[in-house]
Amino acid sequence: MRPRHPRRRGLGAATAALVALCAGQTLTALPATAATTAPAPGFATTAPAPQSAVTAAEGQAARAMAGSLTDPVWRTRVRAAALTSEEVDITTLAVQAGPSRALRSAMTAADRRIATAKGLGAEVGPLLRLRLGDASMRGALAAGTTPWVAAATQDEDATTVTAYDSHGRTHTIDARKPSAHPVYVIDIDSSTALAAGLDVLTGELARYGVHSAEPAEAGARTGTEQSPGRRSPALAATGGFWTTRITAVELSDDEEPWIKGDAEIYTLVTGFGQDGKVRVDPVDMPYLDNDGTVYRPGQILVNWSSYKYDLADAVMMEEDGSTNYHDLAQAIATALLTIADQGAYIPLVNAVLDAVPADWWTDDPDYVDSWYTLARGDNGTRYGARGNGWMTVQPYYVPEL
């Protein structure tokens, strides 16, 4: 199972104020610009990459792959790889041992189109992956049944999926119940794409003037816990810093198509930096694969030494295939740079969500949940604003080595 990702539904700055007031926060009036997503001066509007660009490339790769399975030697090689590995780097395998130049060209071209659509450079390497659709198909595959090939759907509401056989025919199969016939699924390596994408996001945000920490800086660390409180000059001189650490996290259950792989979750932590300017710190959460499962990562979510106020927000998202990280960075920066520090904490969750163009919310990037007013002294369980997840957090002091 993958986490449930509720759709964006008319979110706005007024919602942020209402949520904060319900939580007992006193807010200064939001600046008029905070409720808009008009481009800031100096920014050119950029249309998002077509929603279907990645899906189309995956579909072309699936058709080429299905046709190639008429070659018995190649079919056996792919079967062995699929039975011994959860994911197969199918582009590399096709280049090394594919039965035809046409297949090699089709796979490498699809890979290039996917990287371009996601705003990633060639250095990311091959992203296309092949996997067996469901463990229940292993017996038929091992017995020699020639599988069909399908592209992973990006639509969590899909009820059917199109699969291709080696003779070019199409088969409509149930998206909710695994097919009795074995199916290879052509998908992308979402963990690699997300890691590279967050690097792009960080670099692009910095280029637009939004400060951001490298995603790796938000990983789990060891340290000595002490009672929370504002750092004294003596503590600051030691080079240590206070953080908020996630000790447990769970996302809600949802029925999703079997053809979709594990979730790739990341969180955008937002607030005002020490210089009074907005900042966005991406936090990769690669362990959050399945819904209904409690994970205990001990992961640092917020590094409070980077923030002016003792409050920050968190927006949890899923990398679901078609995100263009260049465009995402520009959209977020364009919205956030219109918000000025008013001398008091201002929620930024809705500004982030409103920044993403409406036509990106068909399924990608998926909004999972959000946490308003995370405080430096929070110690316990906090539930997401959408009711889709909870986190148990604690203050955690990281001393200098």
Summary of the structure (lengths in Angstrom):
residues: 401
radius of gyration: 22.8
end to end distance: 40.3
largest distance: 73.0
contacts: 1316
relative contact order: 0.19
helix: 33%
strand: 23%
